[in-house]
Amino acid sequence: ALDPKNFVRIHRSHIVKVEEINEIQQYEKESYIVILKDKTKLKVSKSGYKNLRNVLEF
């Protein structure tokens, strides 16, 4: 199993390692993208954004 302190599900298709997240940007009115350290851009679902907020505590 993946450690929930180190990994977060941002979308049903994406689980990312927290330390690989470089930036979170607003994409549209109520959607976000995560930009990883290798410049990969991934869409974040609404529930994924809640997960990010909980893990990153913002």
PDB file with SEQRES, HELIX, SHEET and CRYST1 records, atoms N, CA, C and O in Angstrom:
SEQRES   1 A   58  ALA LEU ASP PRO LYS ASN PHE VAL ARG ILE HIS ARG SER          
SEQRES   2 A   58  HIS ILE VAL LYS VAL GLU GLU ILE ASN GLU ILE GLN GLN          
SEQRES   3 A   58  TYR GLU LYS GLU SER TYR ILE VAL ILE LEU LYS ASP LYS          
SEQRES   4 A   58  THR LYS LEU LYS VAL SER LYS SER GLY TYR LYS ASN LEU          
SEQRES   5 A   58  ARG ASN VAL LEU GLU PHE                                      
HELIX    1 AA1 VAL A   18  GLU A   20  5                                   3    
HELIX    2 AA2 LYS A   46  LEU A   56  1                                  11    
SHEET    1 AA1 2 PHE A   7  HIS A  11  0                                        
SHEET    2 AA1 2 HIS A  14  LYS A  17 -1                                        
SHEET    1 AA2 3 ILE A  21  GLU A  28  0                                        
SHEET    2 AA2 3 SER A  31  LEU A  36 -1                                        
SHEET    3 AA2 3 LYS A  41  VAL A  44 -1                                        
CRYST1    1.000    1.000    1.000  90.00  90.00  90.00 P 1           1          
ATOM      1  N   ALA A   1       0.841  -1.193   0.000  1.00  0.00           N  
ATOM      2  CA  ALA A   1       0.000   0.000   0.000  1.00  0.00           C  
ATOM      3  C   ALA A   1       0.877   1.245   0.000  1.00  0.00           C  
ATOM      4  O   ALA A   1       1.989   1.245   0.529  1.00  0.00           O  
ATOM      5  N   LEU A   2       0.355   2.296  -0.600  1.00  0.00           N  
ATOM      6  CA  LEU A   2       1.083   3.562  -0.649  1.00  0.00           C  
ATOM      7  C   LEU A   2       0.814   4.362   0.620  1.00  0.00           C  
ATOM      8  O   LEU A   2      -0.314   4.403   1.111  1.00  0.00           O  
ATOM      9  N   ASP A   3       1.853   4.993   1.143  1.00  0.00           N  
ATOM     10  CA  ASP A   3       1.736   5.805   2.350  1.00  0.00           C  
ATOM     11  C   ASP A   3       0.944   7.076   2.033  1.00  0.00           C  
ATOM     12  O   ASP A   3       1.376   7.863   1.191  1.00  0.00           O  
ATOM     13  N   PRO A   4      -0.206   7.300   2.686  1.00  0.00           N  
ATOM     14  CA  PRO A   4      -1.024   8.481   2.385  1.00  0.00           C  
ATOM     15  C   PRO A   4      -0.348   9.808   2.722  1.00  0.00           C  
ATOM     16  O   PRO A   4      -0.817  10.860   2.287  1.00  0.00           O  
ATOM     17  N   LYS A   5       0.742   9.782   3.487  1.00  0.00           N  
ATOM     18  CA  LYS A   5       1.491  11.015   3.756  1.00  0.00           C  
ATOM     19  C   LYS A   5       2.381  11.377   2.573  1.00  0.00           C  
ATOM     20  O   LYS A   5       2.747  12.539   2.400  1.00  0.00           O  
ATOM     21  N   ASN A   6       2.729  10.382   1.759  1.00  0.00           N  
ATOM     22  CA  ASN A   6       3.651  10.607   0.647  1.00  0.00           C  
ATOM     23  C   ASN A   6       2.989  10.614  -0.725  1.00  0.00           C  
ATOM     24  O   ASN A   6       3.568  11.122  -1.686  1.00  0.00           O  
ATOM     25  N   PHE A   7       1.790  10.058  -0.830  1.00  0.00           N  
ATOM     26  CA  PHE A   7       1.089   9.969  -2.109  1.00  0.00           C  
ATOM     27  C   PHE A   7      -0.328  10.500  -1.960  1.00  0.00           C  
ATOM     28  O   PHE A   7      -0.952  10.350  -0.910  1.00  0.00           O  
ATOM     29  N   VAL A   8      -0.827  11.122  -3.022  1.00  0.00           N  
ATOM     30  CA  VAL A   8      -2.190  11.661  -2.986  1.00  0.00           C  
ATOM     31  C   VAL A   8      -2.875  11.383  -4.323  1.00  0.00           C  
ATOM     32  O   VAL A   8      -2.272  11.530  -5.387  1.00  0.00           O  
ATOM     33  N   ARG A   9      -4.140  10.981  -4.250  1.00  0.00           N  
ATOM     34  CA  ARG A   9      -4.936  10.782  -5.465  1.00  0.00           C  
ATOM     35  C   ARG A   9      -5.516  12.138  -5.835  1.00  0.00           C  
ATOM     36  O   ARG A   9      -6.274  12.734  -5.069  1.00  0.00           O  
ATOM     37  N   ILE A  10      -5.146  12.622  -7.035  1.00  0.00           N  
ATOM     38  CA  ILE A  10      -5.651  13.912  -7.495  1.00  0.00           C  
ATOM     39  C   ILE A  10      -6.759  13.756  -8.535  1.00  0.00           C  
ATOM     40  O   ILE A  10      -7.443  14.719  -8.882  1.00  0.00           O  
ATOM     41  N   HIS A  11      -6.922  12.531  -9.021  1.00  0.00           N  
ATOM     42  CA  HIS A  11      -7.912  12.239 -10.064  1.00  0.00           C  
ATOM     43  C   HIS A  11      -8.052  10.725 -10.073  1.00  0.00           C  
ATOM     44  O   HIS A  11      -7.155  10.021  -9.610  1.00  0.00           O  
ATOM     45  N   ARG A  12      -9.144  10.223 -10.583  1.00  0.00           N  
ATOM     46  CA  ARG A  12      -9.272   8.757 -10.582  1.00  0.00           C  
ATOM     47  C   ARG A  12      -8.188   8.101 -11.434  1.00  0.00           C  
ATOM     48  O   ARG A  12      -7.918   6.910 -11.282  1.00  0.00           O  
ATOM     49  N   SER A  13      -7.570   8.861 -12.321  1.00  0.00           N  
ATOM     50  CA  SER A  13      -6.498   8.335 -13.175  1.00  0.00           C  
ATOM     51  C   SER A  13      -5.096   8.645 -12.669  1.00  0.00           C  
ATOM     52  O   SER A  13      -4.118   8.142 -13.221  1.00  0.00           O  
ATOM     53  N   HIS A  14      -4.981   9.471 -11.619  1.00  0.00           N  
ATOM     54  CA  HIS A  14      -3.655   9.935 -11.201  1.00  0.00           C  
ATOM     55  C   HIS A  14      -3.455   9.871  -9.689  1.00  0.00           C  
ATOM     56  O   HIS A  14      -4.249  10.404  -8.914  1.00  0.00           O  
ATOM     57  N   ILE A  15      -2.388   9.213  -9.300  1.00  0.00           N  
ATOM     58  CA  ILE A  15      -1.890   9.269  -7.927  1.00  0.00           C  
ATOM     59  C   ILE A  15      -0.481   9.824  -8.046  1.00  0.00           C  
ATOM     60  O   ILE A  15       0.320   9.313  -8.829  1.00  0.00           O  
ATOM     61  N   VAL A  16      -0.166  10.863  -7.279  1.00  0.00           N  
ATOM     62  CA  VAL A  16       1.158  11.474  -7.394  1.00  0.00           C  
ATOM     63  C   VAL A  16       1.895  11.445  -6.059  1.00  0.00           C  
ATOM     64  O   VAL A  16       1.294  11.453  -4.985  1.00  0.00           O  
ATOM     65  N   LYS A  17       3.206  11.410  -6.170  1.00  0.00           N  
ATOM     66  CA  LYS A  17       4.063  11.498  -4.998  1.00  0.00           C  
ATOM     67  C   LYS A  17       4.125  12.967  -4.591  1.00  0.00           C  
ATOM     68  O   LYS A  17       4.475  13.822  -5.404  1.00  0.00           O  
ATOM     69  N   VAL A  18       3.792  13.259  -3.351  1.00  0.00           N  
ATOM     70  CA  VAL A  18       3.681  14.639  -2.881  1.00  0.00           C  
ATOM     71  C   VAL A  18       4.958  15.425  -3.148  1.00  0.00           C  
ATOM     72  O   VAL A  18       4.885  16.584  -3.558  1.00  0.00           O  
ATOM     73  N   GLU A  19       6.112  14.834  -2.928  1.00  0.00           N  
ATOM     74  CA  GLU A  19       7.368  15.575  -3.100  1.00  0.00           C  
ATOM     75  C   GLU A  19       7.677  15.894  -4.564  1.00  0.00           C  
ATOM     76  O   GLU A  19       8.572  16.693  -4.840  1.00  0.00           O  
ATOM     77  N   GLU A  20       6.956  15.286  -5.501  1.00  0.00           N  
ATOM     78  CA  GLU A  20       7.159  15.575  -6.925  1.00  0.00           C  
ATOM     79  C   GLU A  20       6.300  16.739  -7.417  1.00  0.00           C  
ATOM     80  O   GLU A  20       6.459  17.191  -8.551  1.00  0.00           O  
ATOM     81  N   ILE A  21       5.391  17.225  -6.570  1.00  0.00           N  
ATOM     82  CA  ILE A  21       4.532  18.349  -6.957  1.00  0.00           C  
ATOM     83  C   ILE A  21       5.345  19.632  -6.883  1.00  0.00           C  
ATOM     84  O   ILE A  21       5.923  19.962  -5.848  1.00  0.00           O  
ATOM     85  N   ASN A  22       5.378  20.351  -8.001  1.00  0.00           N  
ATOM     86  CA  ASN A  22       6.093  21.622  -8.061  1.00  0.00           C  
ATOM     87  C   ASN A  22       5.140  22.796  -7.860  1.00  0.00           C  
ATOM     88  O   ASN A  22       5.493  23.789  -7.224  1.00  0.00           O  
ATOM     89  N   GLU A  23       3.927  22.675  -8.410  1.00  0.00           N  
ATOM     90  CA  GLU A  23       3.014  23.816  -8.415  1.00  0.00           C  
ATOM     91  C   GLU A  23       1.581  23.331  -8.612  1.00  0.00           C  
ATOM     92  O   GLU A  23       1.342  22.298  -9.238  1.00  0.00           O  
ATOM     93  N   ILE A  24       0.638  24.088  -8.072  1.00  0.00           N  
ATOM     94  CA  ILE A  24      -0.782  23.858  -8.313  1.00  0.00           C  
ATOM     95  C   ILE A  24      -1.323  25.149  -8.909  1.00  0.00           C  
ATOM     96  O   ILE A  24      -1.172  26.219  -8.319  1.00  0.00           O  
ATOM     97  N   GLN A  25      -1.949  25.055 -10.071  1.00  0.00           N  
ATOM     98  CA  GLN A  25      -2.473  26.243 -10.745  1.00  0.00           C  
ATOM     99  C   GLN A  25      -3.964  26.100 -10.983  1.00  0.00           C  
ATOM    100  O   GLN A  25      -4.473  25.008 -11.232  1.00  0.00           O  
ATOM    101  N   GLN A  26      -4.656  27.239 -10.900  1.00  0.00           N  
ATOM    102  CA  GLN A  26      -6.064  27.239 -11.289  1.00  0.00           C  
ATOM    103  C   GLN A  26      -6.099  27.153 -12.804  1.00  0.00           C  
ATOM    104  O   GLN A  26      -5.389  27.885 -13.494  1.00  0.00           O  
ATOM    105  N   TYR A  27      -6.926  26.255 -13.317  1.00  0.00           N  
ATOM    106  CA  TYR A  27      -6.978  25.975 -14.748  1.00  0.00           C  
ATOM    107  C   TYR A  27      -8.175  26.657 -15.389  1.00  0.00           C  
ATOM    108  O   TYR A  27      -8.044  27.302 -16.429  1.00  0.00           O  
ATOM    109  N   GLU A  28      -9.310  26.520 -14.788  1.00  0.00           N  
ATOM    110  CA  GLU A  28     -10.535  27.178 -15.218  1.00  0.00           C  
ATOM    111  C   GLU A  28     -11.214  27.684 -13.961  1.00  0.00           C  
ATOM    112  O   GLU A  28     -10.603  27.716 -12.893  1.00  0.00           O  
ATOM    113  N   LYS A  29     -12.465  28.077 -14.078  1.00  0.00           N  
ATOM    114  CA  LYS A  29     -13.151  28.674 -12.932  1.00  0.00           C  
ATOM    115  C   LYS A  29     -13.031  27.837 -11.657  1.00  0.00           C  
ATOM    116  O   LYS A  29     -12.651  28.355 -10.606  1.00  0.00           O  
ATOM    117  N   GLU A  30     -13.350  26.560 -11.748  1.00  0.00           N  
ATOM    118  CA  GLU A  30     -13.302  25.711 -10.552  1.00  0.00           C  
ATOM    119  C   GLU A  30     -12.484  24.455 -10.762  1.00  0.00           C  
ATOM    120  O   GLU A  30     -12.776  23.422 -10.160  1.00  0.00           O  
ATOM    121  N   SER A  31     -11.473  24.522 -11.597  1.00  0.00           N  
ATOM    122  CA  SER A  31     -10.627  23.342 -11.779  1.00  0.00           C  
ATOM    123  C   SER A  31      -9.155  23.735 -11.697  1.00  0.00           C  
ATOM    124  O   SER A  31      -8.779  24.890 -11.898  1.00  0.00           O  
ATOM    125  N   TYR A  32      -8.352  22.743 -11.397  1.00  0.00           N  
ATOM    126  CA  TYR A  32      -6.933  22.968 -11.137  1.00  0.00           C  
ATOM    127  C   TYR A  32      -6.094  21.950 -11.887  1.00  0.00           C  
ATOM    128  O   TYR A  32      -6.577  20.893 -12.293  1.00  0.00           O  
ATOM    129  N   ILE A  33      -4.823  22.295 -12.061  1.00  0.00           N  
ATOM    130  CA  ILE A  33      -3.840  21.347 -12.572  1.00  0.00           C  
ATOM    131  C   ILE A  33      -2.662  21.326 -11.611  1.00  0.00           C  
ATOM    132  O   ILE A  33      -2.348  22.321 -10.958  1.00  0.00           O  
ATOM    133  N   VAL A  34      -2.026  20.180 -11.543  1.00  0.00           N  
ATOM    134  CA  VAL A  34      -0.791  20.017 -10.786  1.00  0.00           C  
ATOM    135  C   VAL A  34       0.334  19.972 -11.808  1.00  0.00           C  
ATOM    136  O   VAL A  34       0.246  19.268 -12.814  1.00  0.00           O  
ATOM    137  N   ILE A  35       1.387  20.725 -11.543  1.00  0.00           N  
ATOM    138  CA  ILE A  35       2.575  20.672 -12.382  1.00  0.00           C  
ATOM    139  C   ILE A  35       3.664  19.994 -11.557  1.00  0.00           C  
ATOM    140  O   ILE A  35       4.034  20.463 -10.480  1.00  0.00           O  
ATOM    141  N   LEU A  36       4.163  18.889 -12.084  1.00  0.00           N  
ATOM    142  CA  LEU A  36       5.194  18.129 -11.383  1.00  0.00           C  
ATOM    143  C   LEU A  36       6.571  18.725 -11.658  1.00  0.00           C  
ATOM    144  O   LEU A  36       6.723  19.576 -12.535  1.00  0.00           O  
ATOM    145  N   LYS A  37       7.555  18.280 -10.915  1.00  0.00           N  
ATOM    146  CA  LYS A  37       8.925  18.783 -11.081  1.00  0.00           C  
ATOM    147  C   LYS A  37       9.477  18.522 -12.472  1.00  0.00           C  
ATOM    148  O   LYS A  37      10.339  19.265 -12.942  1.00  0.00           O  
ATOM    149  N   ASP A  38       8.990  17.467 -13.144  1.00  0.00           N  
ATOM    150  CA  ASP A  38       9.458  17.176 -14.510  1.00  0.00           C  
ATOM    151  C   ASP A  38       8.618  17.902 -15.564  1.00  0.00           C  
ATOM    152  O   ASP A  38       8.712  17.599 -16.754  1.00  0.00           O  
ATOM    153  N   LYS A  39       7.794  18.866 -15.122  1.00  0.00           N  
ATOM    154  CA  LYS A  39       6.952  19.721 -15.980  1.00  0.00           C  
ATOM    155  C   LYS A  39       5.692  19.032 -16.498  1.00  0.00           C  
ATOM    156  O   LYS A  39       4.960  19.624 -17.291  1.00  0.00           O  
ATOM    157  N   THR A  40       5.417  17.798 -16.072  1.00  0.00           N  
ATOM    158  CA  THR A  40       4.181  17.114 -16.449  1.00  0.00           C  
ATOM    159  C   THR A  40       2.998  17.848 -15.827  1.00  0.00           C  
ATOM    160  O   THR A  40       3.039  18.217 -14.654  1.00  0.00           O  
ATOM    161  N   LYS A  41       1.944  18.058 -16.615  1.00  0.00           N  
ATOM    162  CA  LYS A  41       0.733  18.715 -16.126  1.00  0.00           C  
ATOM    163  C   LYS A  41      -0.384  17.681 -16.028  1.00  0.00           C  
ATOM    164  O   LYS A  41      -0.646  16.942 -16.976  1.00  0.00           O  
ATOM    165  N   LEU A  42      -1.038  17.639 -14.866  1.00  0.00           N  
ATOM    166  CA  LEU A  42      -2.114  16.683 -14.628  1.00  0.00           C  
ATOM    167  C   LEU A  42      -3.343  17.416 -14.114  1.00  0.00           C  
ATOM    168  O   LEU A  42      -3.241  18.278 -13.241  1.00  0.00           O  
ATOM    169  N   LYS A  43      -4.507  17.068 -14.659  1.00  0.00           N  
ATOM    170  CA  LYS A  43      -5.754  17.660 -14.172  1.00  0.00           C  
ATOM    171  C   LYS A  43      -6.080  17.114 -12.788  1.00  0.00           C  
ATOM    172  O   LYS A  43      -5.783  15.964 -12.466  1.00  0.00           O  
ATOM    173  N   VAL A  44      -6.691  17.960 -11.990  1.00  0.00           N  
ATOM    174  CA  VAL A  44      -7.091  17.603 -10.635  1.00  0.00           C  
ATOM    175  C   VAL A  44      -8.618  17.607 -10.576  1.00  0.00           C  
ATOM    176  O   VAL A  44      -9.255  18.580 -10.981  1.00  0.00           O  
ATOM    177  N   SER A  45      -9.201  16.524 -10.072  1.00  0.00           N  
ATOM    178  CA  SER A  45     -10.659  16.472  -9.908  1.00  0.00           C  
ATOM    179  C   SER A  45     -11.059  17.288  -8.677  1.00  0.00           C  
ATOM    180  O   SER A  45     -10.205  17.693  -7.888  1.00  0.00           O  
ATOM    181  N   LYS A  46     -12.350  17.524  -8.523  1.00  0.00           N  
ATOM    182  CA  LYS A  46     -12.820  18.268  -7.347  1.00  0.00           C  
ATOM    183  C   LYS A  46     -12.468  17.536  -6.060  1.00  0.00           C  
ATOM    184  O   LYS A  46     -11.998  18.148  -5.102  1.00  0.00           O  
ATOM    185  N   SER A  47     -12.694  16.227  -6.039  1.00  0.00           N  
ATOM    186  CA  SER A  47     -12.341  15.465  -4.833  1.00  0.00           C  
ATOM    187  C   SER A  47     -10.825  15.373  -4.682  1.00  0.00           C  
ATOM    188  O   SER A  47     -10.311  15.326  -3.565  1.00  0.00           O  
ATOM    189  N   GLY A  48     -10.114  15.347  -5.805  1.00  0.00           N  
ATOM    190  CA  GLY A  48      -8.651  15.343  -5.761  1.00  0.00           C  
ATOM    191  C   GLY A  48      -8.100  16.618  -5.162  1.00  0.00           C  
ATOM    192  O   GLY A  48      -7.097  16.598  -4.448  1.00  0.00           O  
ATOM    193  N   TYR A  49      -8.764  17.737  -5.458  1.00  0.00           N  
ATOM    194  CA  TYR A  49      -8.333  19.016  -4.886  1.00  0.00           C  
ATOM    195  C   TYR A  49      -8.528  19.007  -3.371  1.00  0.00           C  
ATOM    196  O   TYR A  49      -7.687  19.516  -2.630  1.00  0.00           O  
ATOM    197  N   LYS A  50      -9.637  18.430  -2.915  1.00  0.00           N  
ATOM    198  CA  LYS A  50      -9.861  18.298  -1.468  1.00  0.00           C  
ATOM    199  C   LYS A  50      -8.772  17.427  -0.848  1.00  0.00           C  
ATOM    200  O   LYS A  50      -8.264  17.735   0.231  1.00  0.00           O  
ATOM    201  N   ASN A  51      -8.413  16.335  -1.533  1.00  0.00           N  
ATOM    202  CA  ASN A  51      -7.340  15.467  -1.041  1.00  0.00           C  
ATOM    203  C   ASN A  51      -6.027  16.234  -0.937  1.00  0.00           C  
ATOM    204  O   ASN A  51      -5.308  16.110   0.055  1.00  0.00           O  
ATOM    205  N   LEU A  52      -5.715  17.031  -1.966  1.00  0.00           N  
ATOM    206  CA  LEU A  52      -4.491  17.842  -1.951  1.00  0.00           C  
ATOM    207  C   LEU A  52      -4.486  18.798  -0.768  1.00  0.00           C  
ATOM    208  O   LEU A  52      -3.492  18.922  -0.052  1.00  0.00           O  
ATOM    209  N   ARG A  53      -5.609  19.468  -0.578  1.00  0.00           N  
ATOM    210  CA  ARG A  53      -5.700  20.431   0.534  1.00  0.00           C  
ATOM    211  C   ARG A  53      -5.468  19.732   1.874  1.00  0.00           C  
ATOM    212  O   ARG A  53      -4.799  20.279   2.751  1.00  0.00           O  
ATOM    213  N   ASN A  54      -6.013  18.539   2.033  1.00  0.00           N  
ATOM    214  CA  ASN A  54      -5.836  17.804   3.288  1.00  0.00           C  
ATOM    215  C   ASN A  54      -4.392  17.372   3.495  1.00  0.00           C  
ATOM    216  O   ASN A  54      -3.853  17.500   4.594  1.00  0.00           O  
ATOM    217  N   VAL A  55      -3.771  16.864   2.446  1.00  0.00           N  
ATOM    218  CA  VAL A  55      -2.398  16.369   2.562  1.00  0.00           C  
ATOM    219  C   VAL A  55      -1.406  17.521   2.726  1.00  0.00           C  
ATOM    220  O   VAL A  55      -0.489  17.443   3.542  1.00  0.00           O  
ATOM    221  N   LEU A  56      -1.594  18.588   1.947  1.00  0.00           N  
ATOM    222  CA  LEU A  56      -0.665  19.719   1.981  1.00  0.00           C  
ATOM    223  C   LEU A  56      -1.040  20.752   3.035  1.00  0.00           C  
ATOM    224  O   LEU A  56      -0.283  21.690   3.288  1.00  0.00           O  
ATOM    225  N   GLU A  57      -2.203  20.582   3.647  1.00  0.00           N  
ATOM    226  CA  GLU A  57      -2.682  21.441   4.737  1.00  0.00           C  
ATOM    227  C   GLU A  57      -2.720  22.910   4.353  1.00  0.00           C  
ATOM    228  O   GLU A  57      -2.105  23.750   5.010  1.00  0.00           O  
ATOM    229  N   PHE A  58      -3.457  23.218   3.271  1.00  0.00           N  
ATOM    230  CA  PHE A  58      -3.675  24.631   2.914  1.00  0.00           C  
ATOM    231  C   PHE A  58      -5.147  24.906   2.723  1.00  0.00           C  
ATOM    232  O   PHE A  58      -5.530  26.037   2.420  1.00  0.00           O  
TER     233      PHE A  58                                                      
END                                                                             
